[in-house]
Amino acid sequence: MNLLEKLKPEYLKKLEILKEQYPTSSEKIELSLQYNRSVFGLTISEASSICMFFDIEVTLTNILNIFNE
């Protein structure tokens, strides 16, 4: 199961909404989520972009909290 499939429903919904406003950024984030099975596989740049996109502070705890276990 990849990170996109593990994304909590509220963040999945936010991703869909933001696709209209930021199609290029949302596509890059979606690809990062599709190609990684673990948060620990994300690069620092990818994790930072995801947090910025979802308007959350860049911390490991925040990144872990956007996914279902």
C-alpha positions, 0 to 999 in steps of 0.5 A: 500500500502506497502513501497516497492510499494511506492518506487520511480522507481529509487530506485526500479531499484537500488534495483534490480541492488543491488540484484545481488551484495548483495542478503542477504542485499537486501532481508532484505531491501525488507522484511522491505519495504514489511511489513511496510506501513509507514516510521514511522513503520521502526526501526532505524536499518531498516531505517539506513540499507535502507539509507546505501544500497541506499548510502544516508545520514540517515535523516528523509527527505532522507528516506521520499524522496525515496518514492512516496507520 
